Amino acid sequence: MDQRANASLAHTLIDYARERWSAGRSTDPMLWRLITRFMDDTILQDIKEGLPGVSELEREAVALAIAESSFQPAKELLKVDHLKMAAGRKTSWNEFINDTKN
């Protein structure tokens, strides 16, 4: 999965997430794993706009994606209340596998 991730896919996935959020639905937390390496200003803005309405599990995935990202402007988001408490709860993507199976 990680080998197939690319910037185009990351932007397609954030569009998908935005559509899901607009409909009041969540996304699979593993989606964020594919966005991690390709985070940019556009993706960061979409996260900022959608974050208040997402589930706690998705917040944890977003926090992990940001923590693993090399995009420094996103790191500031880990200080925002919506992510501050979620940051550090999950330390690897494998932890999400069990949560999504239940």
Backbone bond lengths (Angstrom), bond angles and torsions (degrees), N, CA, C in turn:
res aa  C-N    CA-C-N  psi(-1)  N-CA   C-N-CA  omega(-1)  CA-C   N-CA-C  phi
1 M - - - 1.439 - - 1.534 110.57 -
2 D 1.311 117.22 -46.03 1.465 120.71 -179.25 1.524 112.14 -62.47
3 Q 1.328 117.53 -34.73 1.459 121.18 -178.34 1.528 112.19 -69.58
4 R 1.310 116.93 -25.52 1.465 120.51 -178.59 1.529 112.89 -90.70
5 A 1.310 117.33 -9.18 1.460 120.83 179.87 1.528 109.78 -66.09
6 N 1.327 115.15 141.24 1.460 120.78 176.86 1.527 108.48 -154.86
7 A 1.323 116.44 170.87 1.461 121.20 -175.61 1.529 112.05 -62.22
8 S 1.315 116.85 -40.53 1.461 119.98 179.76 1.528 111.01 -62.44
9 L 1.313 116.36 -44.27 1.464 120.65 177.53 1.529 110.50 -63.27
10 A 1.313 117.63 -41.95 1.470 120.94 179.76 1.523 110.55 -58.90
11 H 1.328 117.52 -42.44 1.464 120.18 179.89 1.526 111.74 -70.99
12 T 1.312 117.22 -34.54 1.463 120.29 175.11 1.523 110.11 -64.29
13 L 1.324 116.72 -41.93 1.465 120.94 -179.41 1.524 112.20 -67.99
14 I 1.325 118.13 -36.84 1.459 118.73 178.25 1.528 110.03 -70.17
15 D 1.332 117.81 -32.59 1.470 120.37 173.69 1.527 110.02 -62.92
16 Y 1.315 115.76 -43.61 1.466 121.57 177.53 1.537 110.45 -60.69
17 A 1.328 116.24 -45.23 1.468 120.38 179.27 1.527 110.28 -60.98
18 R 1.322 117.69 -43.53 1.463 121.47 179.24 1.524 111.00 -60.06
19 E 1.321 116.60 -42.18 1.466 120.22 178.02 1.523 111.23 -63.73
20 R 1.333 116.44 -42.80 1.469 120.36 178.76 1.528 110.63 -63.09
21 W 1.337 116.09 -44.28 1.462 119.91 -179.76 1.523 111.07 -62.96
22 S 1.326 116.80 -39.46 1.467 120.79 179.23 1.522 111.61 -61.74
23 A 1.311 115.74 -30.98 1.462 121.11 179.25 1.529 112.21 -88.84
24 G 1.334 116.84 4.28 1.464 120.37 179.85 1.514 113.68 76.87
25 R 1.321 116.46 22.42 1.461 121.43 -178.98 1.516 110.38 -114.50
26 S 1.316 115.88 159.74 1.467 120.53 178.71 1.523 109.75 -98.45
27 T 1.319 115.55 176.86 1.457 121.78 175.72 1.522 108.71 -118.60
28 D 1.293 116.43 163.98 1.459 121.03 174.46 1.527 107.65 -66.27
29 P 1.321 118.60 129.81 1.466 120.50 -178.57 1.529 113.79 -57.54
30 M 1.316 118.11 -28.06 1.457 120.55 -178.61 1.530 112.37 -67.16
31 L 1.322 117.84 -18.73 1.462 121.66 175.14 1.526 109.99 -54.06
32 W 1.309 117.22 -37.64 1.464 121.54 -175.45 1.518 112.45 -69.23
33 R 1.303 116.83 -24.47 1.467 120.34 176.28 1.527 110.65 -61.12
34 L 1.325 116.37 -35.78 1.461 121.23 -178.22 1.527 112.90 -79.35
35 I 1.304 116.97 -13.95 1.462 121.86 -179.47 1.525 111.35 -93.28
36 T 1.322 117.12 -25.38 1.467 123.40 -171.74 1.520 114.68 -44.08
37 R 1.310 118.17 -54.27 1.479 121.64 -173.45 1.521 113.28 -75.75
38 F 1.320 117.32 -10.32 1.457 120.52 -172.79 1.527 112.61 -118.66
39 M 1.320 115.80 17.22 1.447 120.19 179.50 1.528 109.29 -62.32
40 D 1.336 114.87 137.21 1.452 121.20 179.05 1.526 108.47 -147.43
41 D 1.329 116.64 -172.79 1.467 119.95 -177.39 1.522 112.68 -60.51
42 T 1.322 117.56 -40.05 1.464 121.27 -179.23 1.522 110.91 -64.10
43 I 1.301 117.02 -48.26 1.463 121.46 179.67 1.525 110.13 -64.26
44 L 1.319 116.48 -41.32 1.465 120.38 179.23 1.525 110.98 -60.60
45 Q 1.316 117.78 -42.19 1.461 120.89 178.75 1.529 111.01 -63.32
46 D 1.326 116.82 -42.30 1.463 120.49 177.95 1.524 110.95 -62.28
47 I 1.306 117.40 -40.42 1.465 121.11 177.93 1.524 109.91 -62.72
48 K 1.320 117.06 -46.84 1.465 120.95 -179.62 1.522 111.53 -57.25
49 E 1.328 116.07 -42.30 1.459 120.59 -178.15 1.525 112.48 -71.25
50 G 1.323 117.56 -36.93 1.461 120.55 -175.05 1.509 115.71 -92.39
51 L 1.304 116.96 -18.96 1.462 121.93 -172.12 1.525 115.62 -56.44
52 P 1.318 119.60 -42.34 1.468 118.01 -176.88 1.529 114.92 -57.70
53 G 1.326 117.57 -27.47 1.455 119.84 -176.07 1.513 115.96 -97.52
54 V 1.330 119.36 3.61 1.465 120.05 -175.05 1.521 111.72 -88.68
55 S 1.318 115.20 161.29 1.465 121.58 179.80 1.526 110.89 -69.69
56 E 1.305 115.52 163.29 1.466 120.46 179.26 1.528 110.82 -62.56
57 L 1.319 117.55 -39.34 1.460 120.97 178.55 1.530 110.76 -62.04
58 E 1.326 116.40 -42.00 1.459 119.36 178.95 1.530 110.73 -68.99
59 R 1.326 117.49 -36.31 1.476 119.89 175.42 1.522 110.73 -59.00
60 E 1.332 116.40 -40.94 1.462 120.39 178.84 1.526 110.60 -63.16
61 A 1.330 116.69 -39.02 1.471 120.65 178.83 1.524 110.77 -67.88
62 V 1.314 117.21 -42.38 1.461 120.84 177.78 1.527 109.54 -62.62
63 A 1.316 116.78 -43.04 1.471 120.67 179.68 1.527 111.02 -61.50
64 L 1.324 117.13 -42.27 1.460 120.15 178.99 1.536 110.44 -66.75
65 A 1.323 117.22 -41.44 1.467 120.54 178.02 1.524 110.84 -60.00
66 I 1.311 116.33 -43.38 1.467 120.00 178.91 1.520 110.60 -66.85
67 A 1.316 116.94 -42.59 1.466 120.47 -179.81 1.528 111.41 -60.76
68 E 1.331 116.98 -36.11 1.459 121.01 -179.10 1.528 113.14 -86.29
69 S 1.317 116.45 -12.00 1.461 120.99 -178.51 1.522 110.99 -74.98
70 S 1.318 115.77 151.76 1.466 120.36 174.43 1.527 111.16 -95.55
71 F 1.324 117.22 3.08 1.458 122.33 -179.29 1.530 109.28 -81.89
72 Q 1.325 115.96 98.62 1.461 122.20 -172.20 1.532 114.82 -58.28
73 P 1.332 121.06 -39.52 1.464 118.87 179.20 1.532 113.30 -57.36
74 A 1.314 117.37 -28.63 1.468 120.45 179.30 1.519 112.00 -69.72
75 K 1.318 117.49 -27.91 1.471 121.31 -177.62 1.523 111.35 -59.60
76 E 1.334 117.49 -29.73 1.461 121.14 178.58 1.525 111.26 -62.59
77 L 1.330 116.47 -29.17 1.460 120.68 -179.31 1.521 111.69 -65.05
78 L 1.321 117.10 -24.04 1.470 120.03 179.02 1.526 111.71 -68.31
79 K 1.316 117.30 -11.61 1.457 121.88 178.61 1.525 112.30 -92.46
80 V 1.339 116.90 -9.84 1.459 122.31 -179.12 1.526 109.16 -79.53
81 D 1.321 116.49 142.48 1.460 121.82 -175.82 1.521 113.87 -48.90
82 H 1.335 117.11 -40.35 1.465 120.13 -177.49 1.527 112.48 -60.70
83 L 1.326 116.96 -28.20 1.466 120.06 -177.77 1.515 113.67 -112.09
84 K 1.323 117.01 -22.58 1.458 120.63 -175.07 1.527 111.84 -53.90
85 M 1.317 117.30 -46.65 1.458 120.74 -177.83 1.531 111.92 -73.85
86 A 1.340 117.13 -28.80 1.463 120.84 -179.12 1.523 111.98 -78.32
87 A 1.319 116.36 -27.08 1.466 120.71 -176.70 1.519 110.46 -62.41
88 G 1.308 115.61 131.70 1.461 121.25 177.11 1.514 115.51 88.39
89 R 1.324 118.54 -9.75 1.473 119.77 178.33 1.516 111.53 -69.22
90 K 1.311 115.05 -39.04 1.463 120.39 176.67 1.526 106.52 -114.78
91 T 1.315 116.23 128.76 1.459 119.63 -176.60 1.524 112.75 -110.24
92 S 1.332 117.35 -3.25 1.465 120.86 176.26 1.523 109.24 -152.51
93 W 1.314 115.28 158.19 1.468 120.21 179.57 1.512 111.74 -67.73
94 N 1.316 118.10 -26.63 1.465 120.33 178.70 1.527 112.38 -61.15
95 E 1.316 117.30 -28.18 1.462 119.92 178.93 1.521 111.92 -66.26
96 F 1.307 117.90 -23.92 1.465 121.04 179.39 1.522 111.76 -77.96
97 I 1.306 116.98 -25.74 1.468 120.69 -177.94 1.528 110.16 -58.91
98 N 1.310 116.98 -47.36 1.471 119.94 179.24 1.518 111.71 -65.18
99 D 1.325 118.15 -38.82 1.465 121.35 -179.62 1.514 112.17 -66.24
100 T 1.316 118.03 -34.98 1.467 119.75 -178.02 1.522 111.49 -81.22
101 K 1.313 118.44 -17.46 1.464 120.77 177.61 1.522 111.28 -78.86
102 N 1.309 117.17 -23.82 1.479 121.58 -177.30 1.490 112.27 -88.19
